[in-house]
Amino acid sequence: MTAKPVNVAMIVREERRAETRAPRPRSRAAPRVTPAEVGRKPRTRLAAKTTAALTSMSLAGLTFLIVLGAWAFVREHIATELPTPGETWDRAVELLAHPFYDNGPNDKGIGWQLAYSLARVGAGFGLAALVGIPVGFLMGMSVTFHRAWQPLIQVLRPVSPLAWLPIGLLLFKAVNPSAVFVIFITSIWPMIINTAAGVRAVPKDYLNVAAVLKLGPLEVGRKVMLPAALPYVMTGMRLSLGIAWMVIVAAEMLTGGIGIGFFVWDEWNNLSVPSIIVAIVLIGAVGIVLEAAMNALSRRFDYNAR
């Protein structure tokens, strides 16, 4: 008898069908979630956030109560000339009721005083950014430039802001340019130092890729260095803005004119201490707003935060 030929293809098909028909291991079924359990996690998360917010507000309120108690104690036992919190509140309501009144160059509302100060800060800060950021890039990209400029920066950076005011008055013979000059010369250093540090911190791999792509120096700076060093640049700008806002008050006290610093000094000459306390609180509030704006801008341009 002759053996029947073996159909290999048929055998393979039968084996595949058997594998297909074989029971597969059943995956573990997800537990059933009831409608009540569906809404539990978001509510728990919301409750946690609400609790954290209430805790923060309670702690902040307790801190303010302690400060008010210390204020009342100092006024009662140490400095009786100090106004009470109630007197200061009444003066704040009076000043903020009409913040933008204008009765001439020597009698303007506190809103105008803050506006003039912010304008000077903006001018000096903008000039510092226009000069400081390019200089920082040059110092970060060039060892020779860094060695040439680093000693000068280390000498000038610790100089007190008010020490520059006579130089500004000598150069510009006017109050406003002198105040802007003081802002410029004191707020430029954090920008230069942080920008240079950011450029030096750019990974070498980025530069190697730029070399492979045969990018020119301007393209390397615009497409590689600037995006990579931008978080450092924004940090330097945030620090510089805080310094500028602190310096302008002291500069305006000495130069006079219109501004929140001059307002504080003028109210002291008028023996209006409640006005001074209100101005201090407003200066702090504006500083918080500027800080928040710079933080938001930093997050907007920080590619690591995206």
C-alpha positions in Angstrom: 0.0 0.0 0.0 1.2 3.4 -0.8 1.1 6.1 2.0 -1.0 9.1 1.4 0.9 12.3 1.0 0.9 14.5 4.0 -0.7 17.9 3.5 1.5 20.2 5.5 -0.5 23.3 4.8 -3.6 21.7 6.1 -1.8 20.6 9.3 -0.6 24.1 9.9 -4.0 25.6 9.4 -5.5 23.1 11.8 -2.9 23.9 14.4 -3.6 27.7 14.0 -7.4 27.0 14.4 -6.7 25.1 17.5 -4.6 27.9 18.9 -7.4 30.4 18.1 -10.0 28.2 19.7 -7.9 27.7 22.8 -9.3 29.6 25.8 -7.3 32.8 26.6 -6.5 33.8 30.1 -9.3 36.0 31.3 -8.2 39.5 32.3 -9.1 40.6 35.7 -12.4 42.5 35.4 -12.3 46.0 36.7 -14.5 46.4 39.8 -17.8 48.0 39.3 -18.0 51.6 40.3 -21.3 52.9 41.6 -22.5 56.5 40.8 -21.8 57.5 44.4 -18.2 56.4 44.1 -17.8 58.2 40.8 -18.3 61.6 42.5 -16.4 60.8 45.6 -12.8 61.5 44.4 -13.5 64.9 42.9 -15.4 65.9 46.0 -12.5 64.6 48.2 -10.1 66.6 46.1 -12.2 69.7 46.3 -12.6 69.3 50.0 -8.8 69.0 50.4 -8.2 72.2 48.4 -10.9 74.0 50.4 -9.4 72.8 53.7 -5.9 73.9 52.6 -7.2 77.3 51.5 -9.1 77.8 54.8 -6.0 76.8 56.8 -3.8 79.3 54.9 -6.3 82.0 55.4 -6.6 81.2 59.1 -2.9 81.3 59.6 -2.6 84.5 57.7 -5.4 86.1 59.7 -3.7 84.9 63.0 -0.4 86.5 61.9 -2.2 89.8 61.1 -3.9 89.7 64.5 -0.5 89.2 66.2 0.9 92.2 64.3 -2.1 94.4 65.2 -1.8 93.4 68.8 2.0 94.2 68.8 1.1 97.5 67.1 -1.4 98.4 69.8 1.1 97.4 72.6 3.9 99.5 71.1 1.5 102.5 70.7 0.3 102.2 74.3 3.6 101.6 76.1 6.5 102.6 73.8 5.6 105.2 71.1 2.5 107.1 72.0 2.8 109.2 68.8 2.2 106.1 66.7 -1.4 106.2 65.3 -3.8 103.4 66.2 -4.9 100.9 63.6 -8.3 102.6 63.6 -6.8 106.0 62.8 -4.7 104.5 60.0 -7.8 102.7 58.5 -9.7 106.0 58.5 -6.7 107.7 56.7 -6.6 104.8 54.2 -10.2 105.2 53.4 -9.7 109.0 52.9 -6.7 108.5 50.6 -8.2 105.7 48.5 -11.6 107.5 48.1 -10.1 109.8 45.5 -6.7 108.4 44.5 -6.4 110.4 41.2 -7.3 113.9 42.2 -5.1 116.6 40.8 -4.8 120.0 42.5 -1.6 121.1 40.9 2.0 119.8 40.8 2.4 119.7 44.6 -1.0 118.2 45.5 -1.8 114.9 43.7 -3.6 111.8 44.8 -1.8 108.7 45.9 -2.8 106.9 42.7 -0.8 109.5 40.7 2.2 109.1 43.1 2.2 105.4 42.5 1.8 105.9 38.7 4.8 108.2 38.5 7.0 105.8 40.5 5.9 102.9 38.3 6.8 104.9 35.2 10.3 105.6 36.5 10.7 102.0 37.4 9.5 100.8 34.0 11.9 103.2 32.2 15.0 102.2 34.3 14.1 98.5 34.2 13.5 98.5 30.5 16.9 100.2 29.8 18.6 97.7 32.1 17.0 94.8 30.2 18.1 96.3 26.8 21.7 96.5 28.0 22.0 93.8 30.6 20.6 90.8 28.6 22.9 91.2 25.6 25.9 91.8 27.8 25.0 88.7 29.7 24.9 86.7 26.5 28.3 88.0 25.4 29.7 87.0 28.8 28.2 83.6 28.7 29.3 82.8 25.1 32.8 84.4 25.2 35.4 83.5 27.8 37.4 86.6 26.8 34.5 88.9 27.3 33.7 87.3 30.6 37.2 87.8 31.9 37.2 91.4 30.7 33.9 92.4 32.3 33.6 90.2 35.4 36.0 92.3 37.6 34.1 95.6 36.8 30.8 94.0 37.6 32.1 92.6 40.9 33.3 96.1 41.9 30.1 98.0 40.9 27.5 95.5 41.9 27.7 95.9 45.8 27.6 99.8 45.6 24.6 101.2 47.4 21.9 102.6 45.1 21.8 106.0 46.8 25.5 106.4 46.1 24.7 106.7 42.4 22.2 109.5 42.9 24.7 112.3 43.0 26.3 111.0 39.9 22.9 111.0 38.2 22.2 114.5 39.3 25.6 115.6 38.0 25.1 114.0 34.6 21.5 114.9 33.9 20.8 118.0 36.0 17.2 116.9 36.5 15.2 114.7 38.9 13.5 112.3 36.6 16.5 111.2 34.5 18.5 110.9 37.7 16.0 108.5 39.3 15.8 106.5 36.1 19.6 106.3 36.0 19.7 105.0 39.6 17.1 102.3 38.7 19.1 101.4 35.6 22.5 101.1 37.3 21.2 99.0 40.3 18.9 96.7 38.5 21.2 95.7 35.6 23.5 93.4 37.6 21.1 90.5 38.3 20.2 90.4 34.6 23.8 90.2 33.5 24.8 87.6 36.0 21.8 85.3 35.6 21.8 85.6 31.8 25.5 84.7 31.6 24.9 81.7 34.0 22.1 80.5 31.8 24.1 80.7 28.6 27.0 78.8 30.2 24.5 76.2 31.4 23.3 75.3 27.9 24.1 71.6 27.2 26.9 71.0 24.8 24.7 68.6 22.8 22.6 71.6 21.7 25.7 73.3 20.4 26.9 70.1 18.7 23.6 69.8 16.9 23.8 73.5 15.8 27.3 72.8 14.5 26.0 69.8 12.5 23.2 72.0 11.0 25.9 74.7 10.2 24.0 77.5 12.0 25.6 80.9 12.1 26.4 82.7 15.3 23.2 84.8 15.2 21.1 81.7 14.5 22.7 79.8 17.4 22.0 82.7 19.7 18.4 83.1 18.6 17.4 79.4 18.1 19.5 77.6 20.7 20.9 79.9 23.4 17.9 82.1 24.0 15.3 79.4 24.4 17.6 77.3 26.6 18.8 80.2 28.8 15.3 81.9 29.0 14.5 80.6 32.5 17.7 82.1 33.8 17.0 85.4 32.0 13.5 85.6 33.5 14.8 84.9 37.0 17.3 87.8 36.6 14.5 90.1 35.4 12.3 89.2 38.3 15.1 89.9 40.8 15.9 93.2 39.0 12.3 94.4 39.1 12.1 93.8 42.9 15.3 95.8 43.4 14.1 98.6 41.2 10.8 98.9 43.1 12.7 99.1 46.4 15.3 101.6 45.1 12.8 104.1 43.6 11.3 104.9 47.0 14.6 105.9 48.5 15.6 107.8 45.4 12.4 109.8 45.3 12.8 110.7 49.0 16.0 112.5 48.1 15.1 113.9 44.7 11.5 115.2 45.5 8.9 115.8 42.9 6.0 113.4 42.4 6.3 109.8 43.5 5.4 107.4 46.3 8.8 108.0 47.9 8.4 111.7 47.9 4.9 111.2 49.2 6.3 109.3 52.2 8.9 112.0 52.9 6.4 114.9 52.5 3.9 113.2 54.8 6.7 112.8 57.4 7.4 116.5 57.2 3.6 117.1 57.7 3.7 114.7 60.7 1.1 112.5 59.1 2.2 109.1 60.3 -1.0 107.3 59.3 -0.4 108.4 55.6 3.1 106.9 55.8 1.7 103.6 57.1 -0.9 103.5 54.3 1.9 104.2 51.8 4.0 101.4 53.1 1.1 99.0 52.7 0.5 100.1 49.2 4.2 99.8 48.3 4.1 96.2 49.5 0.9 95.5 47.6 2.3 96.9 44.4 5.5 94.8 45.0 3.4 91.7 45.3 1.5 92.5 42.1 4.8 93.0 40.2 6.2 89.8 41.6 3.1 87.8 40.6 3.2 89.3 37.1 6.9 88.3 36.6 6.2 84.8 37.9 3.3 84.4 35.5 5.6 85.7 32.6 8.3 83.3 33.7 5.9 80.3 33.6 4.7 81.5 30.2 8.1 81.3 28.6 9.6 78.4 30.6 9.5 75.3 28.4 10.3 73.1 31.4 6.9 74.0 32.9 4.9 73.1 29.9 
